[in-house]
Amino acid sequence: MTQPKPRPTIAEMVRYQPNLGAPVTDRVIRLSANEGAFGPSPKALAAMEEQSNLLHWYPEEEPVELAEKIASKYDLNPENMVFGCGSDELIMAICQAYLDPGDEAIHTEYGFIMYPMSTKVAGGSPVPAPDNNFKVDVDSILDCVTSRTRVVFLANPNNPTGSYLSRNEVARLHSKLPKDVLLVIDAAYSEFVVRNDYSSGAELVDKYENVIMLRTFSKLYSLAGLRLGWGYAKPHILDALHVVKQPFGANRAAVSAALASLDDQEFIDKAVEHNEKWRTWTASKFEELGLICLPSITNFLMVKFPNDDGKTANNAGSFLASRGIMTRGMSGYGAPDYLRLSIGTEDEMKIVVKNVAEFLRGE
Ligand SMILES: Cc1ncc(COP(=O)(O)O)c(C=O)c1O
């Protein structure tokens, strides 16, 4: 049959598989997408509602007040910000702006899957840099650099492994990259991090011409459903992104909710404290059950299951789903022995541990 055909690269690709799971029980515990444990700040919800009589107007093309608020909170330059419909939009825009066919974008072996996908969609070639025991390896990234490298994607902390590179390691990576290679530091989970040797990478943006830091309101701020991400980079990079990204990507509801969330320090502190406490607790309970958890500084854990029939990660994922607990299988990331699950409420974590114990006992 004659029909329109997408470009061959697109025809060969499969769409992003969020694997969020369909509700199978009355109560669903959703731990499959690294979302916030308690939902948004109540102040964000109230602020969002105030926009309801303005929804017939386009939002500002760039939300200036939000850029200023973010800048004052994180000590950044408000002129150096760009906003997108989720940081996903900015990842795609980076690929479209910087990759010609055949150009290479390096991503790490167990890095966020949108990097290779967006690279391919833009016509570029994704180059995976092997991890070292599920940890990003700076030298392995540097070994992948060729004359065709245009972009390096680094999620720091990393999804799905939960590990991170120290400020010094990221600086070392940057210092060894050619000046015309764009280093993308995707710090989607940085608001959760409680480590002195970690940095989101903003200081590299301030100092150099070839770095962009990405952030999102989807994770700690729990506004994933509103889709709002932001980038921090020098103006020449922002100019390129503005050409390819859609105008009005930061919608009214999201911007007003984001403004209110940034002011709600009590909510932020509670989210960080809760996450530290329940991630540590959950990891220790899983380890008591004989499972291996990769060390994580984020709001999720990547957990290894045995290779025995009936006890695999795949079996565990199906068992938990049948009890209304949604987790994320890691086959798509090439790690079929693992499940990733986010840190939910105290109650949810206790239910998960109980169910994993029952699964392992074969109940
Ligand atoms: C490392 C990383 N970057 C970006 C994103 C996308 O975030 P957003 O909701 O802002 O598009 C995610 C979402 O899971 C992520 O894990």
Ligand as a Chemical Component Dictionary entry (heavy atoms), coordinates in Angstrom:
data_LIG
# 
_chem_comp.id                   LIG 
_chem_comp.type                 NON-POLYMER 
_chem_comp.pdbx_formal_charge   0 
_chem_comp.three_letter_code    LIG 
# 
loop_
_chem_comp_atom.comp_id 
_chem_comp_atom.atom_id 
_chem_comp_atom.alt_atom_id 
_chem_comp_atom.type_symbol 
_chem_comp_atom.charge 
_chem_comp_atom.model_Cartn_x 
_chem_comp_atom.model_Cartn_y 
_chem_comp_atom.model_Cartn_z 
_chem_comp_atom.pdbx_ordinal 
LIG C1 C1 C 0 17.823 12.393 34.159 1  
LIG C2 C2 C 0 16.497 12.896 33.681 2  
LIG N1 N1 N 0 16.459 13.978 32.898 3  
LIG C3 C3 C 0 15.301 14.477 32.445 4  
LIG C4 C4 C 0 14.094 13.883 32.767 5  
LIG C5 C5 C 0 12.842 14.459 32.182 6  
LIG O1 O1 O 0 12.251 15.321 33.046 7  
LIG P1 P1 P 0 11.036 16.247 32.633 8  
LIG O2 O2 O 0 9.851  15.718 33.362 9  
LIG O3 O3 O 0 11.442 17.613 33.091 10 
LIG O4 O4 O 0 10.874 16.175 31.153 11 
LIG C6 C6 C 0 14.067 12.765 33.569 12 
LIG C7 C7 C 0 12.789 12.111 33.897 13 
LIG O5 O5 O 0 12.696 11.039 34.405 14 
LIG C8 C8 C 0 15.301 12.248 34.044 15 
LIG O6 O6 O 0 15.355 11.152 34.797 16 
# 
loop_
_chem_comp_bond.comp_id 
_chem_comp_bond.atom_id_1 
_chem_comp_bond.atom_id_2 
_chem_comp_bond.value_order 
_chem_comp_bond.pdbx_ordinal 
LIG C1 C2 SING 1  
LIG C2 N1 SING 2  
LIG C2 C8 DOUB 3  
LIG N1 C3 DOUB 4  
LIG C3 C4 SING 5  
LIG C4 C5 SING 6  
LIG C4 C6 DOUB 7  
LIG C5 O1 SING 8  
LIG O1 P1 SING 9  
LIG P1 O2 DOUB 10 
LIG P1 O3 SING 11 
LIG P1 O4 SING 12 
LIG C6 C7 SING 13 
LIG C6 C8 SING 14 
LIG C7 O5 DOUB 15 
LIG C8 O6 SING 16 
# 
